[in-house]
């Protein structure tokens, strides 16, 4: 038996003995690289150096790198797919090339890991119009006594770039017992954004060896989830659910998805991401919510914190996990609770919409999905359970229509209130103006502006710039101030004017945004004046009682309030 930490140590010690310097395990969020959301390979942080910039630690480097790949998130559930994994790698930045790289790999596999050379097979690049056939690598493998050598096309034996452009090249892949364990890339090209392959001045080597699959292989396991990178998490899930791993196919799949997604989420949060609706935050949200959904299949709820515990033990060598443990667990729990609430609300609406029906209308299904955040998989499942027909095609068509409409809307063809003009959302729109005005007064900060707003029939959500958490006292005062304006029955007046005039009159708005020539300004007595597309009530007395449900961080320097009216 060899465990994760031993394998990593053997790898790094070996390459250090070959004069490689260990570089830090980089953050999962790539610095200065807008082409990808996450670090997907060890070479990622090295892109500038692969392109020719000198690296401060020299031309021979190695490390173990945490990676996230979400391209095949739906594939997770079998024995070998993961969104989070670790990759051991060694690099030559214009130093050694094919010969040494292949020799090092061979020596490490056969001498250090003691893999019999008869078990090793390799593939090499077959050549195409951009790069020639890699006979050199094949000859070297032959010279080392490897008999099973295949030439394969670009789809198999070419790696990179990691994003849309960057360094790439032909590779030779190394298999043991038919499992690909190591990939040696000979990075000689830079693929440009226009799709051209420009030869690089320096010839680099970039190799990557997956920790999980190598461990499975060395320990004669078919299933990566039985290695020490996963087993304690699976055991925790077994304990929490009372179900046995490996007994039932669907349940086993659910356990793998939960283990993988929670692990990826823990690492993503540790690197400073919070669940949100965009970019990394959106992927994180999706991972957490998928884990929760699969947990329901195992009859588990409120389990994320518990199942996450062993991750901090397995990866005791990651300081940022240990340091941020409390925050990570809180973030997981918060998103889980939020999602469970969403599901509960969605379920109530689902039941109402489908009462006595044999089929769910695609518009209703879309409403559930869009306005209530109810996952489409759950609509499918619930319909199946209740023998209600659900046409995924019609639903997808509805999504397309909506996308088209919102694109048109964002081109400015519709003025306002496109999505929902119900009486309830109108009341919430006006409430959010009162809230913004009250925040400026209570927090004694005239520069508070709206950073984002999202209104559903259930609640308003307002993001605003403010550097710290509000105190309970401040929240209470804000709530009282809004309710006091409501009870004064103030008229809400709409006027049209130029953005410039609006600014002069002290209306709130984001003035570096491109407004049209004429904007609507809504004024509520001398309490609030905002540029807004509406819709709004005519008098604040229509709003009803206002209540803040939550005050939390949205992103750095931005707070988020969720509030309701009844
Ligand atoms: N970049 C290559 C890979 O990800 C080798 O590290 O497979």
Boltz pocket constraint, residues with backbone or C-beta under 6 A from the ligand:
constraints:
  - pocket:
      binder: B
      contacts: [[A, 40], [A, 41], [A, 42], [A, 43], [A, 88], [A, 89], [A, 159], [A, 183], [A, 184], [A, 185], [A, 206], [A, 207], [A, 208], [A, 209]]
      max_distance: 6.0
